[in-house]
Amino acid sequence: MGSIRDLKKDINFVLGDIIEAVYLWELSTGQKQTKEGNAIIDEAIDTFDELIAKVNDRSVENRQSHLKEVNKELETKATALIEKVNSL
């Protein structure tokens, strides 16, 4: 696995791209700030906060395996958010 800095960048880029996709969907459909779009954006921001807090948690016993779990969690949560964006 890469560095902690790379994991933080991945979290930022992936969730940022999901938020951007919601904004692009709203622009392309002519709608402004839909409830569904705002809910996805809020969930992406909450996920970001949660994952960054887990990355910064130094009290875990096995840090390397903990970071791998955070990476897996990013993948599953990002996939779920992308499915929500696609269903808009």
Contacts in CASP RR format, 6 or more apart in sequence:
PFRMAT RR
TARGET T0000
AUTHOR 0000-0000-0000
METHOD contacts of the structure
MODEL  1
MGSIRDLKKDINFVLGDIIEAVYLWELSTGQKQTKEGNAIIDEAIDTFDE
LIAKVNDRSVENRQSHLKEVNKELETKATALIEKVNSL
1 7 0 8 1.000
1 64 0 8 1.000
1 67 0 8 1.000
1 68 0 8 1.000
1 71 0 8 1.000
4 55 0 8 1.000
4 67 0 8 1.000
7 55 0 8 1.000
7 67 0 8 1.000
7 70 0 8 1.000
7 71 0 8 1.000
8 52 0 8 1.000
8 55 0 8 1.000
10 71 0 8 1.000
10 74 0 8 1.000
11 48 0 8 1.000
11 51 0 8 1.000
11 52 0 8 1.000
11 55 0 8 1.000
11 74 0 8 1.000
12 48 0 8 1.000
14 74 0 8 1.000
14 78 0 8 1.000
15 44 0 8 1.000
15 45 0 8 1.000
15 47 0 8 1.000
15 48 0 8 1.000
15 78 0 8 1.000
15 81 0 8 1.000
16 44 0 8 1.000
16 48 0 8 1.000
18 40 0 8 1.000
18 44 0 8 1.000
18 78 0 8 1.000
18 81 0 8 1.000
18 82 0 8 1.000
18 85 0 8 1.000
19 40 0 8 1.000
19 41 0 8 1.000
19 44 0 8 1.000
19 45 0 8 1.000
21 82 0 8 1.000
21 85 0 8 1.000
22 37 0 8 1.000
22 40 0 8 1.000
22 41 0 8 1.000
22 85 0 8 1.000
22 88 0 8 1.000
25 37 0 8 1.000
25 85 0 8 1.000
25 88 0 8 1.000
26 32 0 8 1.000
26 33 0 8 1.000
26 34 0 8 1.000
26 37 0 8 1.000
34 88 0 8 1.000
36 84 0 8 1.000
36 88 0 8 1.000
37 88 0 8 1.000
40 81 0 8 1.000
40 84 0 8 1.000
40 85 0 8 1.000
40 88 0 8 1.000
43 81 0 8 1.000
43 84 0 8 1.000
44 81 0 8 1.000
47 77 0 8 1.000
47 78 0 8 1.000
47 81 0 8 1.000
51 70 0 8 1.000
51 73 0 8 1.000
51 74 0 8 1.000
51 77 0 8 1.000
54 66 0 8 1.000
54 70 0 8 1.000
54 73 0 8 1.000
55 67 0 8 1.000
55 70 0 8 1.000
57 66 0 8 1.000
60 66 0 8 1.000
END
